[in-house]
């Protein structure tokens, strides 16, 4: 990490004592999820506190995306509970869930900008869908968020005219346009060159400071995770290997974690009985 990056990281990171006394914004208890008959998450327990940046890491197939979908209410858990801002996702009505989602911002991995709308129109979209503000007020609010993410002056460009970094910034601006209390970011620096990726990391830290949000980031980018995280949750095959600070994760004695950090492949161990069942299975 460069000296400038280290200064940025320490500037925005709250102390452990502050986080320990902060209110929980997300509480996940004994979460189990399935896709069909296949169990994906096996009794997950995580708590994200006010003002915290929690990074969810893990290899391919670890359950990161499934966990994010469950947090967004897109996947109903088999068992366990998810409480966001004190509300149980399994117990609230559809109307209550819609209102809750208005307090949550989501920046999707590919940006998910509408190709037929320019940058300003994309950022204004949540305001059009969920408020009764007049168009001029919505335009002002969207431009304010564009200023926050350093996109001022690009409002009339179409998504096809944007660079990868600009698409990520526009997605973040849309995610925060309604001043959410929680921001979810799915692979915010994926596919970007190192300089642009570092700038996105800095932006996430700035957003946390400026808007006093809790932020959940799903990423496989180690350098990004170490720069922005207050704590890191490492998943492996639907289980939590550890939840800890950057230093705790770096120095974890867990072999799977060290393999992930050092990009060492792990041999696949087959259960002979399970393999035989799979070979001889007959599709119904």
N, C-alpha and C positions, 0 to 999 in steps of 0.2 A: 504494500500500500504506500502511495506517495505521501510526503509530508502534508500537502494540501488536503488530500483525502482524509488523513488521520485527524487533521484539525476540524474538518467538516463533520466527521463521525462523532468526535467527542463533544462538539458544540451542541449537537441536537440530542444526544443520548441522556435520558433522565437517570438519576442515581438508582441503585438497587433499593435503597430505603424508600424513595418516592414510589417506585412501582409496587413495593410490598404493601404499602398502605393505600394504594389507589383502588378505586371501585372496579369490580369485574364487569367487563362489557360483554364478554362471551364466556359461557360456561358449558363445556361439553362433558357429559357424564356417561360412561359405560356405553359409548356409541357403537352399535353394530349395524352394518349395512350389507345388503345383498344385491347382486345383479342376477336375477333368476334364482337358481339354487346355489350359486357360488357366493360364499361370504367374502366380502372385500375388506371391511374394517372390523377389527376384532376387539371390542371393548376399549375404545379410545377415550382418554380423559385429558382435556386441555382447558386452561383458563387464560384468557387474554384480558389484560387490565387497561384502565383508562390511560391513554397516552403512550401505550406500548406498541412497538413494532415486533410482531411475532412472525418469524420466517418458518415456513413449512418446507422441509427438504426431504429428498429421498430419490432413489433410482427409479427407472421406468417400471411401472407396475406396482409401485410402493403404496398407492392409495391417495396420493396428493390431490388429484383431480376429483376423486370421489368425495374426499373430505370437503373440498371447496364447494362442490355441488350440494352437499348436505347442508353446509352453512348458509348457502344462498336459498335454501328451501326448494331446490330443484330435484332433490332426491329424498324421499321419505325414509327415515331410518327404520330398520327392523325392530330395534329396541334401543333403550337409552334415551337421553334427552339432550337437546340443544337449547340453551337460553341465550337470547341476544337482547341486550338492553332490558334485562329482567323478564322478558316474555318467552314462554316455552313455544317453540315453533310447532310442536305437535298438538298444542292445546288451543291455539288461537284460531279465530275465524279467518276466512279468506279476506274479508275487509280489513281486519287487524293486521294480517300479514302484508297486505298492500301498503298500509300506513307505515309498518315497520320497515319495509324495503325502501321507503322514501328517506329513511335515516341512514341508509347504507349505500355507498357508492361502489361500483364495480368497474375496474379497468381490465378488459378482456385481453387475452394473449395477443391476438392479431389486430387489436384495436377495435374491430367490429364497427367501423364507421360505415355509414350508408353512402354508397358510391354516388347516388343521385343528389346528395345534399352537400353543400359546401361546408367548410370548417365551422363557421358560425352557426349554421343551421343544425349541424350535428350536435354541437355543444348545447344549443337551446332546447333540443328535443325533450329531455326530461321535464323541463319547465312547461313545455306545451302539453305534455301528457298528464302532469300531476298538479298543476296550479292554474289559477284563473287570472294570472297577471297579464297586463296589456303587453303587446308585442315590444314596445319601446323599452319597458322595464326589463323584459326577458333579454333583450339585446344588450342592455347595459350590464346585466348580471353575467351574461356569457362573455362579454368583452373583458370584464374584471377578472374572470378565471383564465382567460387567454393571456392576460398580462402576468398572472401568477406563474403560468407554465412557459413563459417566454415565447408566446405565439402572437403577440400583438402585431397587427399589420398583415396577417395571413388569412384573415377571415373569409375572403372570397375564393380561396383556392379550393379545388376539388380534391378528394382523397387520393386520386390517381396522380396528382401533382405533388404529393408530399413525400418527403424522405421517410425512412423507417423511424428515425427518431422523432420526427414531427408527428407521425401517426400516433406514436406512444404518448406524446405530450397532449395531443388533441383528445385522445381517449381518457387521459387523466383529468383534463379540464372538464369533459362531460361528466366524469364520475364524481367530481366535487362541486358541480354547478349548484346543487341544492344544499350545500354545506352539510354533508353527512357527518355523523358521529363516528362511523366505522367505514374504513376504505379497504376493499379487497382488490389485490393486484395479482393477476395470473401471468407469471413469467414476464415481468415488465421490461427486462433488459435482454430478453432472448432475441437472437438474430441481429444484434447491433454490434458495431465495432467497439473496441474497448473505451475509446474516448466518449462516444455517445452514451454507452452503457453507464459509465461513471457519472455522466451528467444526469441521467435518469435517476440514479441512486441518490445524488445530491438533491434532486427535486423531491423525491419521496421524503427525505429527511426534513426538507424545508416545509413541505405540506404538513407534516406532523407538528412541527413547531408553530406554524402560522395558524393552523386550524384546530389544534388541540384534539386531533383524532387518534383513535386506535387504528392500527393498520395491520392487516394480515397479508403477507406476501408469499405466494407459492413460486418457488424457483429451484432450478438445478444449478444456477450460476454461483459457484462457491465464493468468488471474490465479492460479488454483490451481496450475498448473504452475510458475509463477515463484516461488511462495511455498514450495513443498515440495521442489522438485527439487535434488539435488546436481548431477546432469547430466540433460540432455534429449536424447533421440534423436528427430530429426524425419524422418518417413517421407513419401515421395511416390511413388505408383504402384509400391509394392513396392521402392523403392530408399531407401537412407539418404542424406538430404541432408547431415546433419551430426550429430555427437554432441559435446556440449560443455556447459560450465557455463551458467547462466542468462545471465550477461553476454555470453558468447561467442555464444549463440544470438540474443540481443537485437541484437547489433551485426554479425551475419553479413551479408556482402555478397551472399549468394545471393538472387536476386530472388524465387524461389518461397517462401523462408522469410519474407522481408519481406512478401510478399503474404498469407501465412498469418497473420502477427502483426498486420498492419494490416487484415485482413478485406477484402482486395481480390480481386475475382473475376478469374480468369484465362480468357482466350478459349480455347475448345477448337479445337485445330488438327487437322484431319482429313487423313490420308494419302489422296490420291485413289485409289490402287490398292487400298488396304485397304477403303476405302469401297465401291468398285465390287464387290469380292469379297463383301462383306457383303450388298449389295443383290441380287446374283445368286445367292447361295448357296441350295442346295436341301436342305431338311431330309430326312434319311434315316429 
